[in-house]
């Protein structure tokens, strides 16, 4: 069942990609482009998710520190 789903999604993705790039290809080539694109895309997304996880933690820490500094400056700093 997953192979059929991969072929259907690959065909749709390949069709959209070839039309966006204004290319005319036959059905097997379109499916191959879509399936290959899905594999490459999954690897890229997985890598970005790893990087984003680390980066999200860092951004969250900086934002948290900024909020704490704002609270301290607004309510506790001597004027």
Secondary structure, DSSP 8 states (H G I E B T S, - for coil): -HHHHHHHHHHHHHHHHHHHTT----HHHHHHHHHHHHHHHHHHHHHHHHHHHHHHHHHHHHHHHHHHHHHIIIIIS--
